[in-house]
Amino acid sequence: MSSLAGRLLTLFAGVLGAAGVALAAIAAHRVQDPSLATAAHLLVMQAAAVLGVVAVATRCTRPLAWTIAGVLLLAGAALFAGDITLRAFTGNRLFPMAAPTGGSTMIAGWLMVAVASVLELRDRG
C-alpha cells in the first residue's frame, strides 16, 4: 500500500469513526430511531476494521488488494449509514436501494480482505 493510500484510508476511517460516535450519541439522546444506532455501530466497526487493514497492508506483498478492501469497507459504510441517517432525519433516501448497496459493498470489502489474505498465503507459501 502506498503511503498516500494508507494516509487517506486512515483519514477517512477517522472521519467515519467520529461520525459513528456522533451518530450514536444522537441516537441515544435526540432521535429515537433504532436504525440510527445500527448505522452508528457499522460506521465505527468498519472504521476500526480499515485501520487494521492499513496496518496489515504495510507488511504485505499485495498492497493493492488490501487497499481495495479498505476502500470497499469505507464506501459501503458511508453509503449505508448515509442513507439510514438521511431517512431518519428527513424521510428521504440518497437513492433507491442505497442502504442495501452499501451493505453489499461492505460484504464485498470483507470478502476482499479474505481474498487479500489468500493471496498473501500463496505468495509466502
MMTF fields as JSON, N, C-alpha, C and O atoms, coordinates in Angstrom:
{
  "mmtfVersion": "1.0.0",
  "mmtfProducer": "UNKNOWN",
  "numBonds": 499,
  "numAtoms": 500,
  "numGroups": 125,
  "numChains": 1,
  "numModels": 1,
  "chainsPerModel": [1],
  "groupsPerChain": [125],
  "chainIdList": ["A"],
  "bondAtomList": [4, 2, 8, 6, 12, 10, 16, 14, 20, 18, 24, 22, 28, 26, 32, 30, 36, 34, 40, 38, 44, 42, 48, 46, 52, 50, 56, 54, 60, 58, 64, 62, 68, 66, 72, 70, 76, 74, 80, 78, 84, 82, 88, 86, 92, 90, 96, 94, 100, 98, 104, 102, 108, 106, 112, 110, 116, 114, 120, 118, 124, 122, 128, 126, 132, 130, 136, 134, 140, 138, 144, 142, 148, 146, 152, 150, 156, 154, 160, 158, 164, 162, 168, 166, 172, 170, 176, 174, 180, 178, 184, 182, 188, 186, 192, 190, 196, 194, 200, 198, 204, 202, 208, 206, 212, 210, 216, 214, 220, 218, 224, 222, 228, 226, 232, 230, 236, 234, 240, 238, 244, 242, 248, 246, 252, 250, 256, 254, 260, 258, 264, 262, 268, 266, 272, 270, 276, 274, 280, 278, 284, 282, 288, 286, 292, 290, 296, 294, 300, 298, 304, 302, 308, 306, 312, 310, 316, 314, 320, 318, 324, 322, 328, 326, 332, 330, 336, 334, 340, 338, 344, 342, 348, 346, 352, 350, 356, 354, 360, 358, 364, 362, 368, 366, 372, 370, 376, 374, 380, 378, 384, 382, 388, 386, 392, 390, 396, 394, 400, 398, 404, 402, 408, 406, 412, 410, 416, 414, 420, 418, 424, 422, 428, 426, 432, 430, 436, 434, 440, 438, 444, 442, 448, 446, 452, 450, 456, 454, 460, 458, 464, 462, 468, 466, 472, 470, 476, 474, 480, 478, 484, 482, 488, 486, 492, 490, 496, 494],
  "bondOrderList": [1, 1, 1, 1, 1, 1, 1, 1, 1, 1, 1, 1, 1, 1, 1, 1, 1, 1, 1, 1, 1, 1, 1, 1, 1, 1, 1, 1, 1, 1, 1, 1, 1, 1, 1, 1, 1, 1, 1, 1, 1, 1, 1, 1, 1, 1, 1, 1, 1, 1, 1, 1, 1, 1, 1, 1, 1, 1, 1, 1, 1, 1, 1, 1, 1, 1, 1, 1, 1, 1, 1, 1, 1, 1, 1, 1, 1, 1, 1, 1, 1, 1, 1, 1, 1, 1, 1, 1, 1, 1, 1, 1, 1, 1, 1, 1, 1, 1, 1, 1, 1, 1, 1, 1, 1, 1, 1, 1, 1, 1, 1, 1, 1, 1, 1, 1, 1, 1, 1, 1, 1, 1, 1, 1],
  "groupList": [{"groupName": "MET", "atomNameList": ["N", "CA", "C", "O"], "elementList": ["N", "C", "C", "O"], "formalChargeList": [0, 0, 0, 0], "bondAtomList": [1, 0, 2, 1, 3, 2], "bondOrderList": [1, 1, 2], "singleLetterCode": "M", "chemCompType": "L-PEPTIDE LINKING"}, {"groupName": "SER", "atomNameList": ["N", "CA", "C", "O"], "elementList": ["N", "C", "C", "O"], "formalChargeList": [0, 0, 0, 0], "bondAtomList": [1, 0, 2, 1, 3, 2], "bondOrderList": [1, 1, 2], "singleLetterCode": "S", "chemCompType": "L-PEPTIDE LINKING"}, {"groupName": "LEU", "atomNameList": ["N", "CA", "C", "O"], "elementList": ["N", "C", "C", "O"], "formalChargeList": [0, 0, 0, 0], "bondAtomList": [1, 0, 2, 1, 3, 2], "bondOrderList": [1, 1, 2], "singleLetterCode": "L", "chemCompType": "L-PEPTIDE LINKING"}, {"groupName": "ALA", "atomNameList": ["N", "CA", "C", "O"], "elementList": ["N", "C", "C", "O"], "formalChargeList": [0, 0, 0, 0], "bondAtomList": [1, 0, 2, 1, 3, 2], "bondOrderList": [1, 1, 2], "singleLetterCode": "A", "chemCompType": "L-PEPTIDE LINKING"}, {"groupName": "GLY", "atomNameList": ["N", "CA", "C", "O"], "elementList": ["N", "C", "C", "O"], "formalChargeList": [0, 0, 0, 0], "bondAtomList": [1, 0, 2, 1, 3, 2], "bondOrderList": [1, 1, 2], "singleLetterCode": "G", "chemCompType": "PEPTIDE LINKING"}, {"groupName": "ARG", "atomNameList": ["N", "CA", "C", "O"], "elementList": ["N", "C", "C", "O"], "formalChargeList": [0, 0, 0, 0], "bondAtomList": [1, 0, 2, 1, 3, 2], "bondOrderList": [1, 1, 2], "singleLetterCode": "R", "chemCompType": "L-PEPTIDE LINKING"}, {"groupName": "THR", "atomNameList": ["N", "CA", "C", "O"], "elementList": ["N", "C", "C", "O"], "formalChargeList": [0, 0, 0, 0], "bondAtomList": [1, 0, 2, 1, 3, 2], "bondOrderList": [1, 1, 2], "singleLetterCode": "T", "chemCompType": "L-PEPTIDE LINKING"}, {"groupName": "PHE", "atomNameList": ["N", "CA", "C", "O"], "elementList": ["N", "C", "C", "O"], "formalChargeList": [0, 0, 0, 0], "bondAtomList": [1, 0, 2, 1, 3, 2], "bondOrderList": [1, 1, 2], "singleLetterCode": "F", "chemCompType": "L-PEPTIDE LINKING"}, {"groupName": "VAL", "atomNameList": ["N", "CA", "C", "O"], "elementList": ["N", "C", "C", "O"], "formalChargeList": [0, 0, 0, 0], "bondAtomList": [1, 0, 2, 1, 3, 2], "bondOrderList": [1, 1, 2], "singleLetterCode": "V", "chemCompType": "L-PEPTIDE LINKING"}, {"groupName": "ILE", "atomNameList": ["N", "CA", "C", "O"], "elementList": ["N", "C", "C", "O"], "formalChargeList": [0, 0, 0, 0], "bondAtomList": [1, 0, 2, 1, 3, 2], "bondOrderList": [1, 1, 2], "singleLetterCode": "I", "chemCompType": "L-PEPTIDE LINKING"}, {"groupName": "HIS", "atomNameList": ["N", "CA", "C", "O"], "elementList": ["N", "C", "C", "O"], "formalChargeList": [0, 0, 0, 0], "bondAtomList": [1, 0, 2, 1, 3, 2], "bondOrderList": [1, 1, 2], "singleLetterCode": "H", "chemCompType": "L-PEPTIDE LINKING"}, {"groupName": "GLN", "atomNameList": ["N", "CA", "C", "O"], "elementList": ["N", "C", "C", "O"], "formalChargeList": [0, 0, 0, 0], "bondAtomList": [1, 0, 2, 1, 3, 2], "bondOrderList": [1, 1, 2], "singleLetterCode": "Q", "chemCompType": "L-PEPTIDE LINKING"}, {"groupName": "ASP", "atomNameList": ["N", "CA", "C", "O"], "elementList": ["N", "C", "C", "O"], "formalChargeList": [0, 0, 0, 0], "bondAtomList": [1, 0, 2, 1, 3, 2], "bondOrderList": [1, 1, 2], "singleLetterCode": "D", "chemCompType": "L-PEPTIDE LINKING"}, {"groupName": "PRO", "atomNameList": ["N", "CA", "C", "O"], "elementList": ["N", "C", "C", "O"], "formalChargeList": [0, 0, 0, 0], "bondAtomList": [1, 0, 2, 1, 3, 2], "bondOrderList": [1, 1, 2], "singleLetterCode": "P", "chemCompType": "L-PEPTIDE LINKING"}, {"groupName": "CYS", "atomNameList": ["N", "CA", "C", "O"], "elementList": ["N", "C", "C", "O"], "formalChargeList": [0, 0, 0, 0], "bondAtomList": [1, 0, 2, 1, 3, 2], "bondOrderList": [1, 1, 2], "singleLetterCode": "C", "chemCompType": "L-PEPTIDE LINKING"}, {"groupName": "TRP", "atomNameList": ["N", "CA", "C", "O"], "elementList": ["N", "C", "C", "O"], "formalChargeList": [0, 0, 0, 0], "bondAtomList": [1, 0, 2, 1, 3, 2], "bondOrderList": [1, 1, 2], "singleLetterCode": "W", "chemCompType": "L-PEPTIDE LINKING"}, {"groupName": "ASN", "atomNameList": ["N", "CA", "C", "O"], "elementList": ["N", "C", "C", "O"], "formalChargeList": [0, 0, 0, 0], "bondAtomList": [1, 0, 2, 1, 3, 2], "bondOrderList": [1, 1, 2], "singleLetterCode": "N", "chemCompType": "L-PEPTIDE LINKING"}, {"groupName": "GLU", "atomNameList": ["N", "CA", "C", "O"], "elementList": ["N", "C", "C", "O"], "formalChargeList": [0, 0, 0, 0], "bondAtomList": [1, 0, 2, 1, 3, 2], "bondOrderList": [1, 1, 2], "singleLetterCode": "E", "chemCompType": "L-PEPTIDE LINKING"}],
  "groupTypeList": [0, 1, 1, 2, 3, 4, 5, 2, 2, 6, 2, 7, 3, 4, 8, 2, 4, 3, 3, 4, 8, 3, 2, 3, 3, 9, 3, 3, 10, 5, 8, 11, 12, 13, 1, 2, 3, 6, 3, 3, 10, 2, 2, 8, 0, 11, 3, 3, 3, 8, 2, 4, 8, 8, 3, 8, 3, 6, 5, 14, 6, 5, 13, 2, 3, 15, 6, 9, 3, 4, 8, 2, 2, 2, 3, 4, 3, 3, 2, 7, 3, 4, 12, 9, 6, 2, 5, 3, 7, 6, 4, 16, 5, 2, 7, 13, 0, 3, 3, 13, 6, 4, 4, 1, 6, 0, 9, 3, 4, 15, 2, 0, 8, 3, 8, 3, 1, 8, 2, 17, 2, 5, 12, 5, 4],
  "groupIdList": [1, 2, 3, 4, 5, 6, 7, 8, 9, 10, 11, 12, 13, 14, 15, 16, 17, 18, 19, 20, 21, 22, 23, 24, 25, 26, 27, 28, 29, 30, 31, 32, 33, 34, 35, 36, 37, 38, 39, 40, 41, 42, 43, 44, 45, 46, 47, 48, 49, 50, 51, 52, 53, 54, 55, 56, 57, 58, 59, 60, 61, 62, 63, 64, 65, 66, 67, 68, 69, 70, 71, 72, 73, 74, 75, 76, 77, 78, 79, 80, 81, 82, 83, 84, 85, 86, 87, 88, 89, 90, 91, 92, 93, 94, 95, 96, 97, 98, 99, 100, 101, 102, 103, 104, 105, 106, 107, 108, 109, 110, 111, 112, 113, 114, 115, 116, 117, 118, 119, 120, 121, 122, 123, 124, 125],
  "secStructList": [7, 7, 2, 2, 2, 2, 2, 2, 2, 2, 2, 2, 2, 2, 2, 2, 2, 2, 2, 2, 2, 2, 2, 2, 2, 2, 2, 2, 2, 6, 7, 7, 7, 2, 2, 2, 2, 2, 2, 2, 2, 2, 2, 2, 2, 2, 2, 2, 2, 2, 2, 2, 2, 2, 2, 2, 2, 6, 6, 7, 1, 7, 2, 2, 2, 2, 2, 2, 2, 2, 2, 2, 2, 2, 2, 2, 2, 2, 2, 2, 2, 2, 2, 2, 2, 2, 2, 2, 2, 2, 1, 7, 7, 1, 1, 6, 6, 2, 2, 2, 2, 2, 2, 2, 2, 2, 2, 2, 2, 2, 2, 2, 2, 2, 2, 2, 2, 2, 2, 2, 2, 2, 2, 2, 7],
  "xCoordList": [0.855, 0.0, 0.897, 1.841, 0.587, 1.381, 1.129, 0.084, 2.084, 1.895, 0.739, 0.047, 0.509, -0.627, -1.945, -2.851, -2.051, -3.276, -3.51, -4.638, -2.468, -2.599, -3.044, -3.894, -2.459, -2.846, -4.277, -5.008, -4.69, -6.07, -7.08, -8.11, -6.775, -7.68, -7.77, -8.852, -6.65, -6.645, -7.446, -8.202, -7.283, -8.044, -9.544, -10.302, -9.97, -11.399, -11.933, -13.084, -11.125, -11.546, -11.778, -12.747, -10.884, -11.064, -12.325, -13.044, -12.599, -13.801, -15.059, -16.001, -15.071, -16.253, -16.406, -17.529, -15.306, -15.389, -15.967, -16.822, -15.508, -16.046, -17.525, -18.321, -17.888, -19.301, -20.139, -21.275, -19.583, -20.302, -20.548, -21.635, -19.555, -19.723, -20.755, -21.609, -20.671, -21.644, -23.054, -24.006, -23.187, -24.49, -25.037, -26.24, -24.158, -24.592, -25.123, -26.118, -24.469, -24.944, -26.304, -27.187, -26.467, -27.757, -28.842, -29.957, -28.506, -29.477, -29.858, -30.993, -28.93, -29.202, -29.948, -30.711, -29.734, -30.262, -31.279, -32.047, -31.305, -32.152, -33.215, -34.39, -32.818, -33.729, -33.913, -32.968, -35.105, -35.378, -35.698, -36.844, -34.67, -34.808, -33.729, -32.544, -34.119, -33.103, -32.196, -31.079, -32.667, -31.821, -30.585, -29.546, -30.698, -29.53, -28.437, -27.253, -28.831, -27.838, -27.135, -25.928, -27.887, -27.285, -26.286, -25.176, -26.682, -25.781, -24.527, -23.419, -24.704, -23.56, -22.594, -21.383, -23.118, -22.248, -21.485, -20.296, -22.177, -21.485, -20.377, -19.312, -20.617, -19.565, -18.334, -17.214, -18.54, -17.398, -16.68, -15.45, -17.443, -16.806, -16.002, -14.881, -16.562, -15.845, -14.626, -13.584, -14.752, -13.605, -12.454, -11.302, -12.771, -11.737, -11.14, -9.933, -11.989, -11.502, -10.535, -9.522, -10.85, -9.965, -8.618, -7.59, -8.599, -7.304, -6.494, -5.278, -7.164, -6.498, -6.012, -4.91, -6.804, -6.415, -5.159, -4.23, -5.14, -3.963, -2.73, -1.652, -2.89, -1.757, -1.227, -0.015, -2.122, -1.692, -1.052, -0.038, -1.658, -1.185, 0.248, 0.951, 0.687, 2.053, 3.096, 4.276, 2.668, 3.607, 3.388, 3.931, 2.596, 2.206, 2.74, 3.201, 2.664, 3.17, 2.111, 2.453, 0.85, -0.24, -0.982, -2.159, -0.333, -0.956, -2.207, -3.115, -2.273, -3.454, -4.704, -5.77, -4.583, -5.734, -6.233, -7.44, -5.313, -5.694, -6.299, -7.24, -5.763, -6.301, -7.733, -8.604, -7.976, -9.331, -10.269, -11.392, -9.826, -10.654, -11.023, -12.183, -10.041, -10.304, -11.268, -12.163, -11.087, -11.975, -13.408, -14.359, -13.555, -14.902, -15.57, -16.754, -14.815, -15.383, -15.849, -16.956, -15.003, -15.365, -16.508, -17.435, -16.449, -17.513, -18.847, -19.876, -18.832, -20.068, -20.663, -21.872, -19.805, -20.285, -20.865, -21.913, -20.181, -20.671, -22.003, -22.911, -22.125, -23.362, -24.509, -25.6, -24.261, -25.29, -25.737, -26.925, -24.775, -25.116, -25.689, -26.592, -25.166, -25.69, -27.154, -27.946, -27.52, -28.918, -29.813, -30.882, -29.386, -30.175, -30.353, -31.452, -29.289, -29.347, -30.254, -31.067, -30.119, -30.966, -32.435, -33.285, -32.741, -34.135, -34.645, -35.79, -33.808, -34.241, -34.529, -35.47, -33.725, -33.876, -34.847, -35.527, -34.923, -35.744, -36.838, -37.76, -36.747, -37.699, -37.33, -38.018, -36.26, -35.799, -34.671, -34.072, -34.387, -33.279, -32.211, -32.482, -30.989, -29.939, -30.343, -30.312, -30.716, -31.252, -31.859, -31.528, -32.733, -33.337, -32.27, -31.322, -32.439, -31.543, -30.155, -29.205, -30.017, -28.706, -28.194, -27.043, -29.031, -28.581, -28.216, -27.157, -29.051, -28.636, -27.367, -26.556, -27.205, -25.98, -24.775, -23.727, -24.924, -23.847, -23.536, -22.37, -24.571, -24.364, -23.648, -22.744, -24.057, -23.402, -21.947, -21.078, -21.694, -20.325, -19.456, -18.293, -20.023, -19.265, -18.966, -17.859, -19.946, -19.719, -18.593, -17.715, -18.627, -17.559, -16.204, -15.187, -16.197, -14.948, -14.404, -13.205, -15.28, -14.833, -14.371, -13.411, -15.056, -14.598, -13.239, -12.412, -13.015, -11.711, -10.623, -9.484, -10.953, -9.986, -9.588, -8.41, -10.574, -10.284, -9.435, -8.484, -9.775, -9.005, -7.565, -6.62, -7.404, -6.057, -5.257, -4.061, -5.909, -5.224, -4.778, -3.666, -5.65, -5.295, -4.131, -3.221, -4.149, -3.036, -1.726, -0.681, -1.792, -0.586, -0.09, 1.112, -1.002, -0.617, 0.035, 1.032, -0.536, 0.041, 1.424, 2.317, 1.606, 2.899, 3.969, 5.138, 3.594, 4.563, 4.686, 5.602, 3.762, 3.713, 4.694, 4.747],
  "yCoordList": [-1.171, 0.0, 1.228, 1.326, 2.159, 3.385, 4.167, 4.023, 4.979, 5.754, 6.727, 7.016, 7.244, 8.135, 7.39, 7.892, 6.197, 5.404, 5.093, 5.192, 4.721, 4.427, 5.64, 5.54, 6.799, 8.025, 8.416, 8.848, 8.27, 8.617, 7.67, 8.105, 6.376, 5.422, 5.702, 5.625, 6.023, 6.341, 7.61, 7.67, 8.618, 9.86, 9.592, 10.018, 8.883, 8.624, 7.697, 7.836, 6.761, 5.904, 6.741, 6.526, 7.694, 8.579, 9.411, 9.573, 9.942, 10.758, 9.902, 10.313, 8.714, 7.857, 7.343, 7.212, 7.052, 6.635, 7.736, 7.476, 8.961, 10.1, 10.305, 10.579, 10.173, 10.307, 9.224, 9.471, 8.036, 6.951, 7.228, 6.955, 7.765, 8.103, 9.225, 9.17, 10.23, 11.331, 10.825, 11.222, 9.96, 9.404, 8.546, 8.547, 7.816, 7.021, 7.928, 7.601, 9.052, 9.999, 10.574, 10.711, 10.906, 11.426, 10.367, 10.664, 9.137, 8.046, 7.802, 7.424, 8.011, 7.761, 8.903, 8.677, 10.14, 11.286, 12.144, 12.86, 12.093, 13.032, 12.371, 12.729, 11.432, 10.82, 9.354, 8.567, 9.006, 7.638, 6.75, 6.351, 6.456, 5.594, 4.524, 4.834, 3.27, 2.217, 2.043, 1.543, 2.448, 2.305, 3.207, 2.89, 4.327, 5.209, 4.526, 4.662, 3.799, 3.079, 2.018, 1.816, 1.347, 0.356, 1.022, 0.525, 2.142, 2.873, 3.321, 3.222, 3.814, 4.271, 3.126, 3.285, 1.98, 0.837, 0.379, 0.069, 0.341, -0.075, 0.898, 0.476, 2.188, 3.161, 2.938, 2.896, 2.795, 2.627, 1.3, 1.252, 0.234, -1.069, -1.074, -1.582, -0.518, -0.511, 0.397, 0.085, 1.521, 2.429, 1.71, 1.795, 1.015, 0.272, -0.837, -1.077, -1.503, -2.568, -2.014, -2.642, -0.844, -0.256, 0.108, -0.032, 0.567, 0.814, -0.478, -0.467, -1.579, -2.877, -3.275, -3.807, -3.028, -3.331, -2.54, -3.084, -1.269, -0.438, -0.997, -1.079, -1.376, -1.907, -3.19, -3.369, -4.078, -5.331, -5.054, -5.655, -4.139, -3.864, -3.355, -3.566, -2.696, -2.169, -3.279, -3.038, -4.491, -5.607, -6.701, -7.798, -6.407, -7.455, -7.232, -6.146, -8.297, -8.26, -7.828, -7.52, -7.798, -7.448, -6.205, -6.3, -5.061, -3.879, -3.416, -2.861, -3.632, -3.19, -3.927, -3.323, -5.205, -5.98, -5.443, -5.347, -5.096, -4.552, -3.158, -2.811, -2.368, -1.029, -1.12, -0.374, -2.025, -2.212, -2.621, -2.124, -3.517, -3.944, -2.756, -2.596, -1.928, -0.765, 0.219, 0.739, 0.473, 1.401, 0.863, 1.61, -0.421, -1.012, -0.923, -0.6, -1.21, -1.136, 0.278, 0.469, 1.268, 2.655, 3.158, 3.797, 2.877, 3.338, 2.704, 3.38, 1.426, 0.743, 1.29, 1.498, 1.523, 2.048, 3.451, 3.766, 4.291, 5.652, 5.637, 6.391, 4.806, 4.723, 4.196, 4.765, 3.105, 2.52, 3.506, 3.796, 4.012, 4.905, 6.231, 6.795, 6.72, 7.961, 7.845, 8.743, 6.741, 6.54, 6.386, 6.993, 5.581, 5.375, 6.697, 7.01, 7.463, 8.742, 9.737, 10.407, 9.831, 10.749, 10.372, 11.247, 9.087, 8.645, 8.985, 9.41, 8.802, 9.078, 10.562, 10.914, 11.427, 12.866, 13.547, 14.497, 13.072, 13.787, 12.943, 13.481, 11.645, 10.764, 10.472, 9.699, 11.076, 10.862, 9.854, 9.536, 9.354, 8.425, 9.084, 10.042, 8.558, 9.022, 8.697, 9.559, 7.452, 6.967, 5.601, 4.998, 5.095, 3.786, 2.706, 2.613, 1.911, 0.79, 1.227, 0.452, 2.456, 2.937, 2.122, 1.686, 1.915, 1.157, -0.283, -0.752, -1.006, -2.356, -2.379, -3.3, -1.37, -1.285, -1.081, -1.693, -0.225, -0.022, -1.291, -1.62, -2.0, -3.267, -4.287, -4.983, -4.372, -5.298, -4.899, -5.756, -3.602, -3.119, -3.477, -3.847, -3.368, -3.788, -5.283, -5.706, -6.08, -7.526, -7.781, -8.611, -7.061, -7.21, -6.825, -7.452, -5.794, -5.397, -6.501, -6.778, -7.129, -8.222, -9.428, -10.104, -9.693, -10.776, -10.438, -11.324, -9.162, -8.752, -8.917, -9.234, -8.707, -8.991, -10.469, -10.806, -11.342, -12.777, -13.082, -13.86, -12.472, -12.689, -12.204, -12.901, -11.017, -10.484, -11.421, -11.621, -11.982, -12.92, -14.172, -14.659, -14.688, -15.89, -15.579, -16.395, -14.412, -14.01, -13.947, -14.376, -13.412, -13.345, -14.752, -15.017, -15.638, -17.003, -17.681, -18.389, -17.458, -18.04, -17.502, -18.252, -16.197, -15.585, -16.077, -16.174, -16.381, -16.791, -18.303, -18.814, -19.018, -20.458, -21.173, -22.402],
  "zCoordList": [0.0, 0.0, 0.0, 0.784, -0.888, -0.904, 0.383, 1.019, 0.745, 1.971, 1.813, 2.789, 0.602, 0.377, 0.575, 1.24, 0.002, 0.169, 1.642, 2.125, 2.349, 3.777, 4.569, 5.453, 4.243, 4.952, 4.643, 5.534, 3.382, 3.019, 3.664, 4.179, 3.631, 4.28, 5.78, 6.362, 6.4, 7.823, 8.098, 9.068, 7.254, 7.398, 7.321, 8.192, 6.274, 6.112, 7.193, 7.608, 7.652, 8.76, 10.016, 10.744, 10.265, 11.418, 11.32, 12.306, 10.137, 9.945, 10.124, 10.802, 9.518, 9.657, 11.082, 11.569, 11.755, 13.153, 14.025, 14.872, 13.824, 14.581, 14.269, 15.167, 12.996, 12.622, 13.288, 13.692, 13.401, 14.06, 15.531, 16.041, 16.216, 17.637, 17.794, 18.679, 16.937, 16.996, 16.712, 17.383, 15.729, 15.394, 16.528, 16.786, 17.205, 18.357, 19.466, 20.113, 19.683, 20.701, 20.318, 21.164, 19.052, 18.596, 18.75, 19.178, 18.399, 18.519, 19.975, 20.264, 20.882, 22.301, 22.974, 23.914, 22.498, 23.237, 22.497, 23.138, 21.189, 20.444, 19.579, 19.655, 18.778, 17.809, 18.187, 18.133, 18.559, 18.999, 17.792, 17.582, 17.014, 15.842, 15.923, 15.799, 16.128, 16.29, 15.077, 15.205, 13.912, 12.728, 12.805, 12.226, 13.52, 13.684, 14.495, 14.187, 15.519, 16.32, 15.476, 15.606, 14.619, 13.719, 12.783, 12.593, 12.201, 11.302, 12.045, 11.518, 13.267, 14.067, 14.346, 14.195, 14.749, 15.052, 13.81, 13.883, 12.671, 11.453, 11.065, 10.616, 11.233, 10.924, 11.788, 11.28, 13.087, 13.994, 13.718, 13.699, 13.505, 13.255, 11.962, 11.932, 10.898, 9.626, 9.696, 9.12, 10.401, 10.549, 11.266, 10.841, 12.335, 13.065, 12.195, 12.225, 11.428, 10.55, 9.505, 9.195, 8.969, 7.956, 8.562, 7.898, 9.794, 10.444, 10.532, 10.342, 10.818, 10.827, 9.448, 9.312, 8.434, 7.054, 6.683, 6.086, 7.037, 6.735, 7.453, 6.865, 8.703, 9.468, 8.839, 8.72, 8.438, 7.811, 6.454, 6.098, 5.706, 4.345, 4.306, 3.318, 5.355, 5.362, 5.428, 5.177, 5.764, 5.908, 4.863, 4.991, 3.834, 2.897, 1.498, 1.147, 0.707, -0.658, -1.671, -2.813, -1.286, -2.197, -1.7, -1.352, -1.658, -1.083, -1.829, -1.211, -3.136, -3.882, -3.42, -3.296, -3.167, -2.699, -1.361, -1.139, -0.48, 0.819, 0.679, 1.393, -0.232, -0.469, -0.978, -0.529, -1.903, -2.419, -1.296, -1.215, -0.435, 0.694, 1.578, 1.957, 1.903, 2.746, 2.109, 2.774, 0.826, 0.113, 0.098, 0.328, -0.171, -0.189, 1.18, 1.277, 2.23, 3.576, 3.909, 4.413, 3.627, 3.937, 3.068, 3.568, 1.778, 0.881, 1.244, 1.258, 1.533, 1.903, 3.192, 3.289, 4.181, 5.463, 5.29, 5.853, 4.512, 4.295, 3.558, 3.907, 2.566, 1.792, 2.648, 2.649, 3.378, 4.225, 5.302, 5.44, 6.056, 7.162, 6.659, 7.277, 5.548, 5.0, 4.625, 4.912, 3.983, 3.598, 4.827, 4.894, 5.795, 7.013, 7.755, 8.213, 7.874, 8.592, 7.877, 8.513, 6.59, 5.827, 5.971, 6.136, 5.913, 6.096, 7.489, 7.64, 8.511, 9.881, 10.102, 10.813, 9.496, 9.724, 8.776, 9.165, 7.524, 6.539, 5.911, 5.298, 6.053, 5.395, 3.946, 3.279, 3.451, 2.072, 2.038, 3.065, 0.846, 0.648, -0.207, -0.932, -0.114, -1.032, -2.469, -3.348, -2.686, -3.953, -3.659, -2.637, -4.521, -4.247, -4.065, -4.845, -3.046, -2.737, -2.279, -2.386, -1.767, -1.319, -0.125, -0.127, 0.886, 2.058, 1.698, 2.114, 0.94, 0.553, -0.307, -0.203, -1.147, -1.946, -1.034, -1.238, -0.036, 0.927, 1.701, 1.921, 2.112, 2.82, 1.952, 2.413, 0.695, -0.231, -0.474, -0.635, -0.498, -0.688, 0.516, 0.355, 1.728, 2.915, 2.872, 3.206, 2.465, 2.335, 1.335, 1.575, 0.214, -0.782, -0.182, -0.481, 0.663, 1.326, 2.215, 2.205, 2.983, 3.849, 3.031, 3.401, 1.923, 1.052, 0.433, 0.223, 0.145, -0.388, 0.663, 0.322, 1.932, 3.0, 2.937, 3.058, 2.748, 2.657, 1.423, 1.5, 0.288, -0.942, -0.758, -1.126, -0.192, 0.037, 0.944, 0.736, 1.929, 2.841, 2.102, 2.303, 1.251, 0.462, -0.468, -0.613, -1.096, -1.96, -1.184, -1.674, 0.024, 0.858, 1.207, 1.166, 1.545, 1.875, 0.67, 0.808, -0.5, -1.711, -2.006, -2.4, -1.817, -2.08, -1.117, -1.489, 0.082, 1.106, 1.213, 1.858, 0.579, 0.713, -0.105, -0.073]
}
